[in-house]
Amino acid sequence: MNDYLPKEELNPKDPNKPSTNRIIIWVIVAGVGMYMVISGVIGIVTAG
């Protein structure tokens, strides 16, 4: 059977702790989201 996730994702050592790859993805997505919110607020403030 082909597993598309790494072994660390399938059988983590500590099930309550997210893997490093997942944390990196969260940080990137949060950064993009913060950029979009901040640029939107700046656009609203400067357009008024």
NUTIDREN-486964 format. One record per residue: y, x, z of N, C-alpha, C in turn; residue in one letter. Coordinates in steps of 0.001 Angstrom, whole numbers, plus 500000, padded with zeros to 6 digits. Example, Ala and Ser with C-alpha at 12.3 -4.5 7.8 and 13.67 -1.06 7.14 Angstrom:
BEGIN
    nc2    nc1    nc3   cac2   cac1   cac3    cc2    cc1    cc3 r
 494310 513190 507800 495500 512300 507800 496700 513200 507800 a
 497750 512850 507080 498940 513670 507140 500030 512900 507870 s
# end
This chain:
BEGIN
    nc2    nc1    nc3   cac2   cac1   cac3    cc2    cc1    cc3 r
 498814 500843 500000 500000 500000 500000 501243 500884 500000 m
 502200 500564 499136 503442 501330 499054 504445 500788 500046 n
 504944 501661 500902 505984 501273 501849 507311 501797 501326 d
 508304 500909 501256 509603 501291 500724 510525 501814 501802 y
 510153 501657 503065 510954 502178 504165 510326 503468 504673 l
 511144 504387 505187 510563 505592 505765 509753 505267 507011 p
 508873 506176 507371 508016 505964 508546 508836 505721 509803 k
 509995 506359 509910 510861 506185 511084 511313 504729 511211 e
 511574 504075 510069 511989 502669 510103 510810 501760 510443 e
 509629 502095 509936 508475 501220 510143 507912 501340 511558 l
 507875 502543 512085 507329 502783 513423 508303 503632 514235 n
 509394 503045 514709 510361 503851 515463 509798 504312 516800 p
 510266 505476 517268 509818 505993 518564 510291 505098 519695 k
 511550 504673 519613 512124 503779 520629 512565 502507 519909 d
 511849 501402 520054 512169 500195 519282 513540 499604 519603 p
 514133 499942 520745 515441 499393 521100 516594 500192 520515 n
 516310 501370 519936 517362 502235 519399 517313 502208 517878 k
 518449 501896 517209 518445 501892 515740 518319 503310 515187 p
 517804 503414 513971 517613 504728 513362 518957 505315 512936 s
 518951 506604 512681 520165 507302 512271 520685 506762 510942 t
 519788 506502 510001 520218 505977 508696 520913 504639 508858 n
 520400 503787 509729 521008 502472 509929 522389 502605 510560 r
 522548 503534 511491 523859 503754 512116 524868 504234 511070 i
 524439 505138 510193 525328 505647 509145 525776 504509 508239 i
 524855 503620 507865 525215 502485 507013 526206 501580 507731 i
 525976 501314 509026 526902 500477 509799 528301 501071 509822 w
 528390 502395 510018 529702 503055 510082 530421 502939 508735 v
 529698 503141 507640 530312 503052 506317 530799 501630 506043 i
 529954 500641 506324 530331 499245 506072 531502 498834 506962 v
 531493 499268 508225 532609 498947 509126 533900 499600 508629 a
 533813 500822 508127 534997 501501 507593 535573 500781 506385 g
 534713 500342 505483 535190 499601 504308 535815 498281 504751 v
 535190 497595 505692 535738 496341 506190 537085 496529 506858 g
 537209 497566 507673 538493 497838 508331 539568 498159 507299 m
 539217 498927 506276 540186 499252 505219 540684 497982 504537 y
 539753 497076 504225 540148 495842 503538 541046 494973 504419 m
 540706 494858 505700 541526 494049 506611 542912 494668 506780 v
 542971 495983 507007 544267 496650 507231 545122 496590 505964 i
 544515 496833 504804 545314 496774 503568 545787 495346 503304 s
 544996 494348 503658 545434 492968 503506 546591 492635 504424 g
 546526 493089 505677 547622 492850 506621 548889 493542 506147 v
 548766 494783 505680 549935 495503 505176 550524 494784 503969 i
 549661 494268 503085 550147 493525 501926 550883 492264 502324 g
 550385 491549 503328 551063 490333 503790 552402 490664 504408 i
 552440 491722 505234 553678 492091 505924 554742 492558 504930 v
 554361 493365 503951 555352 493906 503011 555762 492872 501966 t
 554940 491881 501696 555291 490859 500705 556303 489861 501282 a
 556366 489744 502591 557248 488765 503221 558602 489282 503316 g
# end
